[in-house]
């Protein structure tokens, strides 16, 4: 099956040790037909939260989505 490439941007806001924190990332993802936006969002959100945990050693709490964009990468 052919995969489709999407460009994404995701910014999260939350707290780390009571301090307001913003974390985000962007890139491309290659998905199979039938994959949902929700599945992609959840996977990318988890990835960003794991990156924050790896850098700080602390889980981000009270997480909210500030920006979420997912569009076909082809113009």
N, C-alpha and C positions, 0 to 999 in steps of 0.2 A: 504494500500500500504506500502511496505517495504521502510524504509528510508535508505540512504547510509550515512556513516560517513566519513567526510573529515577532514584532518588536514590543517590548513591555517596559513600563516604568512603574515602580511601586515605592511609595514613601509611607513610613509608619511613624506614629508619635506615641510615646508611652513614658513610663518612669523607670529609672534605675536607681535604687537606693533613695527613692523620694525625689530625685532630680528629673525634671522634664527633659526628655531626650527624643531626638528625631533620627531615624535611620532609614536608608533607602538604597536602591540599586536599580540598574537597568540592564537590558541586554536583549538577546533573541532566544527564542525557544522554538523547537521543531516538534510539532504535534501531529499525531495520527488523526484521521477522520474519526469523529465521534467523541473526541475529547471536549470537555466543557470548559467554559470560562472559569467556572467555579473551581474545577479541578486544578487548572493552571494557577489561579490566584492562591489557593490553599498551599500548593507546592512552593510557590515563590515566597509567600509570606513566611512559611516555616523556614525556608532557606535563609532569609534575612534575619529572622530571630535567632537561628543557630549561629550566624556570623556574629551577631551582637554578643551572644553568650560566649563564643570563643574569644572575642576581643576583651570582654570585661569580666568574664567569670560569673556574671549575674544575669538572671532571666529578666527581660523587660516585662513590666507589669502594666496593666491598664492600657493595653495596646488599641489604638484606633488607626484607621486608614485615612491618610491625608490625601493621597493621590494614587490612582490606579488607572493605568492606560494599557490596553492590549489591542494592537492593530496589525493587519497584515504588513509584513516587512517590504513587500514588493510595491513600488510606486506605480 
